[in-house]
Amino acid sequence: MLPTLAPGQLVVTIPAVVPGVVRRGSIVVVDDPRAEGRGMVKRVVRLGPDEAWVEGDNPSSSTDSRMFGSVPRSSIRRVVVARLPSWPRPSGRDGSPGGHDHRSQGARPIGGGLG
């Protein structure tokens, strides 16, 4: 979802079942139709009563409805309502990721293809 969201950027979401929360232009977490149990972050481009057309914000590298077609509206699980600022995470001495795991504070990264 570059340039809107960076890979691994933390976001705040709400369930998509809230009436009226999913609209054209919404950034959503949708089930990946190619891989059961995997989610993708995409933008709603068209919204019908039973289906949605979703696209990533970076067309040259996004896997989205242009490849797999419309998705059932029921596959939209969550709606992004805020994004948290990105900050660099310190590395451990061996170069592995280190620092505090911010997911323990209630925010969590969205899994799946962010592009």
Buried (B, 14 or more C-beta within 10 A) or exposed (E): BBEBBEEEBBBBBEEBEEEEBBEEEBBBBBBBBEEEEEBBBBBBBEBEEEBBBBBBBBEEEBBBBEEEEBBEBEBBBBBBEEBEEEEEEEEEEEEEEEEEEBEEEEEBBBEBBBB
